[in-house]
């Protein structure tokens, strides 16, 4: 210390030590830790003591005596009257009618091909009808290969499958008919049978008939000694276009005949032409005849000259 005035002095305070504060904090921490440990040991010892004491008390309890059942005083029986059980009323369940499912009808498949009859009345015979076919089909890779006809609708086919331009049929008399048709396609499919009602009008029956005979003397006239020639083909031409109308064959006596029906105001012009039989020659062309209501039957004889007698004929 330094002296002051008047011989007095001022004390100087010592500087604080840093270790002093650290020690103080450690002392507090150690004290708390020790307190915690001592408390835990005390609680554990207390609980353990109580558990041992309880076990000793249980082991010192007296063993209970067992009283025989025979010495027990039976308890009085109490009669219990039960109320009658009420039977439940049966419940009849109401059954709902089972709905019957509606089955949709099976659709009938539409045939792939159908046919249509196209009738046209013949201009050559009032009782004749020319039948044409008409087919309806969707496929493009096939075509009609033929058709057949049941002209009078009696269930019997009158023709086989064929593919002409038309099929003609002369009915025996006027009336209403139900012809049937069936078409066959190129892939073998056949159409359902189609039919159509046709009415044939009344008409006049006309006939062309005659005899193919052997003209021995080459006079062109059938004499009493001239005999008929059988098996000769007679071609009958429709005039004036000179188209082949029909063909017939002479019978055992040389006779031939062609019958048709024409309308009341129709006429039919025909010319027969016979084919020469073996060892015979034809010298005279047949004439043209007109058949109608006013002239319903005409006879035309056809002479053939034996080849051995050809020198008897004039040029």
Secondary structure, DSSP 8 states (H G I E B T S, - for coil): ----GGG----------HHHHHHHHHHHHHHHHHHHHHHHHHHHHHHHHHHHHHHHHHHTS-------GGGS---------------------------------------SEEEEEEEEE-SS-TTEEEEEEEEEE--SS--EEEEEEETT-SSS-SS-SB--S-EEEE-SSSEEEEEEEEEEETTS-B---EEEEEEE---EEEEEEEEEEE-TT-SSS--TT--B--S-EEEEEETTTTEEEEEEE--TTSEEEEEEEE-TT-EEEEEEEE---TTEE--S---EEEEESSS-EEE--EEEEEGGGGGGS--
